[in-house]
Amino acid sequence: MRARLLPLLVVLMAGVLIALGFPLAVSLAAGQQQSVVVDRIDDSARFAALAQFVVEAEGAGDKSADERRETLKAELARYQGLYGIRAGIFYRDRNAMAAAPGWWRVPDTKDADQAFNEALAGRRSHDPAQVWPWQPHGKLLVASPVVLDGDVVAVVVTESPTDRMRARTLQGWLLIAAGLAAAMLVAFGAALRLTSWVLKPVRTLDAAAHGIATGRMNSRVAAAGGPPELRRLARSFNEMADNVEEVLEQQRAFVADASHQLRNPLAALLLRIELLALELPPDNEEIASVRTEGKRLARVLDDLLDLALAEHATAELALTDVAALTAERVAAWRPLAEEKGVRLVERGRTAVTGWADPIALSSALDAVIDNAVKFTPTGEEVEVSVAAEEGTALIVVADRGPGLTDEELDRIGDRFWRSNRHQNIKGSGLGLSISRTLLAAGGGSLTYAANPPHGLRVTVSVPRTGPDADRPGRGRPIGTAGEHDR
């Protein structure tokens, strides 16, 4: 969730900063250009005052007109040499009264024509188009009227280079970019803290939910951090977990009590059936059927009691030689397999250790091997192999029986479930459920898959990493002594 939430927050904050920084950058560029334009207007006013003296002398036929024009030209030349700004005063017909450099005239462009005509109309020209830092040849042209006795007699035109203005604008933009970058880093750090604060209770809740899903019913959430909504959710989760644990405990107690209480009446009933059978012919089919169903019911009750005890028991974990324990169980089941005509072979590694309850692991292996031998036809093989993979010890039992369909693979291990094709084979449908419960208490698991071309592959897995220091049996290997994993 953090991988999705954090980029979203970063994108939103980046959008906000860009939305603030872009107008600021535009405003900075406009301010720099406006400052230059105001300076040119002030300069134009001074040149317009000098041009008025020239026009007055020309209108009066004064011989000093030429002298005044030369003074104006000298002033424009000095101005152009000092600032690099082209400037000129032009009559209404665009002939030059004075210009610096002397050859310069009003540029033949649409913007220059518009500015000149506006000045002839007695107005200062509109602000020129914005020049951006990436326009190295941009110029600022400003035109102002020369007014004498209420009439526009000439126009002052200046054309300014923009190198310095663009450099100042670019420098300002770099400062804005640095500020935005710093703000983005601060915002990113805040987003990290915010997402951690918000998602930490979610991660804790997820871990607790996973713990309950995997059988650790004592998993709870500390409702102390995060937003108020998540704290309320944590309290509700704890209440739900308490109720679920209580209901499951009641269910386990009921199953255990019912199984225990029914065993004695059932034993008495089976005894009376045996006494009744003494009065009937030995080959009476009804008595044989009743005896068979009674024994089946006794097995179911025993399995129910074992299941209830398994769900309530605490795993006694110890460092176990999984390979040696597997070899021991294979040797114990081999005579029964040979009696049925099934080859029970052992392959794989001979030294693999893992953390497991030895009794629970033995019971699970017995159930899985019994199931494999039971469903494997005569002349076929059941292979038991031991391996280690990514911190897990694996025991794989692969048979060559009829196998299961994909739908049946999804249901195998459910309580009392048996395939419709195998109802005639002895069993209560609880053996694999008991094994899974025993393994889950110690962090192990049972998984099922098809074994091509036909058959079932059951994988028993137990962790190889050690439990917490307070777990019983830490560091005490169980089983036949052997080398450490190679």
Secondary structure, DSSP 8 states (H G I E B T S, - for coil): -HHHHHHHHHHHHHHHHHHHHHHHHHHHHHHHHHHHHHHHHHHHHHHHHHHHHHHHHHHHT-THHHHHHHHHHHHHHHHHHHH--EEEEEETTS-EEEEESTT-----SHHHHHHHHHHHTTS---------TT-TT-EEEEEEEEEETTEEEEEEEEEEE-HHHHHHHHHHHHHHHHHHHHHHHHHHHHHHHHHHHHHHHHHHHHHHHHHHHTT-TT----TTSS-HHHHHHHHHHHHHHHHHHHHHHHHHHHHHHHHHHHHHHHHHHHHHHHHHHHTS-TT-HHHHHHHHHHHHHHHHHHHHHHHHHHHH-----EEEEHHHHHHHHHHHHHHHHHHHT-EEEEEE-S--EEEE-HHHHHHHHHHHHHHHHHHS-TT-EEEEEEEEETTEEEEEEE--S----HHHHHHTTSTT---GGGTTS---S-HHHHHHHHHHTTT-EEEEEE-TTSSEEEEEEEE-S---TTSTTTT--BSS------
